[in-house]
Amino acid sequence: MADIIEVIAEYSYLGILFLLMAVNAAPILMPPTWIILSSFFVLDTSLDPFFLALVGATGATIGRFFLKWMSGFFRRFVGKQQKSNLDVIGNFLNRKKFGYTLTSFLFAATPLPSNMLFVAYGMMRAKSIGLYIGFWFGRLLSYYVMITISAAVLVPFLQLFEDRIIGIIVADVVGIGSVIFFTCIDWQALLLQRKLKFVRPKLWRI
């Protein structure tokens, strides 16, 4: 990763933008974007933290757009009940004026990986422009904060997983499990009856 960052750094902000677009378009096995941005800042302190966060939020949002688009193809492998559940929560968010915007912002304002959020959006066939607006502003805020404190948090975080691929795999497994859990919730019962129920998972219908 360090070698890749040094090569991309030669192209400055434009290179960072295209790198983050590619990283955020991938559903799994990618490091958190804030770690990449913080690494660039530590490598070259002449970079402006706010503009770097601006580039990061833009690259991440464009990448997640492509991830959501690709994730729409996964819907064909989901059972009928789960498709109905996805439509229920999608319609619920559509009825709320800022439903998708607030959901995306609240999620993106944390350094948590958002790949599985957009996989779920793709399976829900979400079409609101608000989900991208909320995500962009949320990521701008979180990236700026993480970049400005990168000197204090970057190394300790990386030391948490000495073998970094293990940390990435663990995060991806948790994310995939959360999407499966999300699709198994009976959203109609939860939203209308305030009762938590589940439907039998039928994810891989080939």
Summary of the structure (lengths in Angstrom):
residues: 206
radius of gyration: 18.0
end to end distance: 36.5
largest distance: 56.4
contacts: 654
relative contact order: 0.15
helix: 76%
strand: 1%
